[in-house]
Amino acid sequence: MIDFAAPGGRASSLPLLGRDVEPTLFEMSVAGRRCFQLRTTGLPQIAIEELIPSAHLNPSTVEIAEVSERDLVAHFTRLSHRQFSVDLGMYPLGSCTMKYNPKFCDAVAALTGLNGVHPAAPASLTQGWIELLWILEQRLVAITGMAGATLQPAAGAAGELTGLLLIRAYHEARGEIRTRILIPDSAHGTNPASVTLGGYEVTTIPSNERGLVDLEVLKRSLGPDVAGIMLTNPNTVGLFEEEIQEIAKAVHDSGGLLYYDGANLNAIVGVLRPGDMGFDVVHMNLHKTFATPHGGGGPGAGPVAVSERLVPYLPGPRPAKADDGSFEWKTTTTSIGRVHGWHGNALVLARALAYITVHGDDGLRRVAQHAVLNANWLRVRLSEFLPAAYDRVCMHETTLSAAALKAKYGVRGLDIAKGLLEEGFHSPTVYFPLIVDEALMFEPTETESVQTLEALALALERIVGRAETDPESLHAAPRTTPVSRVDEARAARMLKATADAT
Amino acid sequence: MADYIPHTTAEVADMLEFLGMNSLDDLFAHIPDALKLSRGIDIPAGVSEPDAAVLFNEFAARNDAAKLLCFAGAGAYDHEVPPVVKALGSRSEFVTAYTPYQPEVAQGVLQAVFEFQTLVSRISGLPIPNASLYDAATGLVEALNMASGVKGRSKMIISAGVHPHWRQTAHTFARGTGHEIVEVPLVNGLTDWSAVDCTNAAAIVVGYPNFLGLLEDVSVARSLADANDALLIVGADPIAAGLLKTAGQWGADIFIGEGQPFGTALSYGGPYLGLFACAEELIRKLPGRIVGETVDTEGRRAYVTTLRAREQDIRREKATSNICSNQTLMAVTAAIQLGWLGTAGLREVALSCARGAHYLFEELKSIEGVVRLSDEAFFREFCVELPIAAEVAIVEMAKRGFLAGVSLAQLCGDSDLSTPGDLSRKMLIAVTEKRTKSEIDAYVSALREVVAS
């Protein structure tokens, strides 16, 4: 029997401290206060006017803020206390894979021998870095079943656009003009946006009643003008596209390529490979599957792995091993070019390799298995009072619907999300995917214990109880957080993006 | 093999039983068997953290560049990052949060980004900042997309003084957008605007200082933008804001910049921080996220990501940018670093960089065969031509403890419009506030030795 007594991922003990407004750095400023300390350079103190022509000098001063080190620390520490994070508690945000971020990987990124390296230092002085990135490329290629990869894209969306440009380069090299990319209606919003920036038109493929791509509609949409299809598998409702082999065959038969949105790779890592499903391009969100911390919204990393036929077009430079065993940077003449100012988000890449090194093939398989186990346990545990939109085995996340609660009590998905905040949990993803009415997408990840899942289930049970007896309290939720619901319309209508705006 | 999975064997068995399953494999039973890996993936077995640490310490030990006194720049600078900034910037509440989708529990990140935006606005001299982009190269791409969206035209005029990697990135993404990019050559290190026809241009882009370190007269670019109804995009060194005119003061419509100098270590080039701000009238086309001030239901000041209707998850294929995640942690760190520097500190850093660079430049005159490429005014970086290959000089200087600079041939490729002729003997040298007079003197002695041998 499971002992449910110790839900480690519940943050309800957290006071999140007081409910007063934190002043801004600028409001804390006192003229003449300072905290910076710099080296004593011993350089001649020549007046700036003697070094730089006056036409270039700013006649006024850019004001920053003037605070003491003590106040600086207090201010940002207090701000940090007004912030939910994975380290505080469960963050079941669907499609975002908010798993525990191992501290070991941060320690790797903190090595001076890694973070103290200038990106333009020559290869002979950066052998450790180039080898590290070369190994990471090989690992990512092995994990996805591809032939080569670029580590440059700084996030998933950057990876998507890079992948689309690779597809474009491939078709162009064959002298084919293809103008359309197919995308399921359940896709992440970045997919269609990337397609447009890649110079293609979007054709939307509807999902069937099982939440999957409608194969017949897909086949009818294919043609000589279709460059490819972008799929997420498992898809954004957390279901596996079971007909993926048929989809791949149909797309390839028509001359198109298949793009794999790796946002949901955590469901299959070590168990399945996109390459074996027939995909030609895969982007990975290292900040999801490989646990690099999300940083409050970046930095991420979105490497792109490709099948053999796309390797010649990969962005350069790429890490390479020379005949003498040394490492160097190389760019092919057929490369589409750079997609990042330097080599990508290198410290994020190093963290990901640290994570992969610790896990190995068996550890990564356990990641997917337990992520899927947790999601299904939660799905079944919640089914009596908060049903899944599609009632069958899901992958690493489960999409529930609050449509019935809305119809009966006027309580929406957003109200449930806000109620969870009061209960010490982060909200699930709400209103996505768009194809599910009042969607609540939970992704527990493999790092939450069953005790935490049970605590989440009990919290949701209480919230559903409140929906019945006291719906108003949910409309007013959350009440235990540093601020209550915010006026989003006002923020947009009377935009104030800086402390200086009036 | 190690992992961070809490489940005990007994718990897994109970959970499977709850699901009516016998094994973890049953969870994947609906997937065609042909797709399943029979022998696992071809990567080494996992190891414990302390075992893995040995491997990563070895990687770190083989990066000799990390041990050198840094005189390399080219868009990545070795600035002071004090312990207080490292400590605050690595607080796990900032590090392990995600995009602030639930503002009630994300006021920490939201307010820090609001403060960051305020600082970007002041440094750029433009009123509308965003919450950051991946890096400055992405900033250029997004600025061009914005200009094309505003002007409905696709011709982009980019000075060859803009960082070569930013230009190369712009060319890559133009494959998708179809932008026609025209690069304007430099003469004596400054943009030769007479060499280009700006008719029908959507944007004119100039670096300030340009990547050779020189101070362009941005007003010429502004006049060209006015004459051709184009947007003026200025890519500026944000440290220069401590002394020099801001992009806004030069009349820029869009400011882009590399924010790495504000608290982010050299990091082998990433993660860095794309700074972006624009004029008021361009706000509806602003790429990326933006945090705005508002109130909660009790009237208290609060922050939230706003103008969301521009973004990809709402506009989908009609969005003008696909940016989702950005570089929030670096933005938060930049706000902390700027708070540490304060008004006086930013000026002191800029002044110290300028003084050190000019001192080094004067001292280098004493070395025979080391020639400065241009006599135009510079800020904190300049380019010299050496009597030997720059790559050789850099390797020799490394033996003497210095990262001497950046080889133009390595940075640009074999040729570039920024610098005519053979690039192999040309080297960019930068000085930051971390370099003392005695270090600079030692550098000069070492370089004298290297070029003479």
Interface residues (C-beta under 8 A of the other chain):
Chain A: M1 I2 G8 L16 R19 V21 E22 T24 L25 F26 R33 R34 C35 F36 Q37 L38 R39 T40 T41 G42 L43 P44 Q45 I46 I48 L51 I52 P53 A55 H56 L57 N58 T61 V62 E63 I64 A65 E66 V67 E69 L72 V73 H75 F76 T77 L79 S80 H81 R82 Q83 F84 S85 V86 D87 L88 Y91 L93 C96 M98 K99 Y100 N101 P102 F104 D106 A107 V108 L111 T112 G113 L114 N115 G116 V117 H118 P119 A120 A121 P122 S124 L125 T126 Q127 G128 W129 E131 L132 R139 A142 I143 A154 A155 G156 A157 A158 E160 L161 L164 L165 R168 A169 H188 G189 T190 P192 A193 S194 V195 T196 L197 G198 G199 Y200 E201 V202 F240 E242 I244 Q245 G270 V271 L272 R273 D276 M277 H287 A291 P293 H294 G295 G296 G297 G298 P299 G300 P315 I336 G337 R338 V339 H340 G341 W342 H343 G344 N345 A346 L347 V348 A350 A354 I356 T357 V358 H359 G360 D361 D362 G363 L364 R365 R366 V367 Q369 H370 V372 L373 N376 W377 V380 R381 R392 V393 A417 K418 L421 H426 S427 T429 F432 E446 T447 E448 S449 V450 A476 P478 T481 P482 V483 S484 R485 V486 D487 E488 R490 A491 A492 L495 K496 A497 T498 A499 D500 A501
Chain B: M1 A2 D3 Y4 I5 P6 H7 A10 E11 V12 D14 M15 L16 F18 L19 L24 L27 F28 A29 H30 I31 P32 A34 L35 K36 L37 G40 I41 D42 I43 P44 A45 G46 V47 S48 E49 A52 A53 L55 F56 N57 E58 F59 A60 A61 R62 N63 D64 A65 A66 L68 C70 A72 A74 G75 A76 D78 E80 P82 V84 A87 L88 S90 R91 S92 E93 F94 V95 T96 A97 Y98 T99 P100 Y101 Q102 P103 E104 V105 A106 Q107 G108 V109 Q111 A112 V113 F114 E115 Q117 T118 L119 S121 R122 I123 P127 I128 P129 A131 S132 Y134 D135 A136 A137 T138 N145 H163 H165 W166 Q168 T169 H171 T172 F173 R175 G176 T177 G178 L215 D217 A241 G242 L243 L244 K245 T246 Q249 E258 A265 L266 S267 Y268 G269 G270 P271 Y272 I283 R289 I290 V291 G292 E293 T294 V295 D296 T297 E298 R300 R301 A302 Y303 V304 T306 L307 R308 A309 E311 Q312 D313 I314 R315 R316 E317 K318 A319 S321 N322 I323 C324 S325 N326 Q327 T328 L329 M330 V332 A335 I336 L338 G339 W340 L341 G342 T343 A344 G345 L346 R347 E348 V349 L351 S352 A354 R355 G356 H358 Y359 A377 F379 E391 I394 V395 A398 L403 V406 S407 Q410 L411 E433 K434 R435 T436 K437 S438 I440
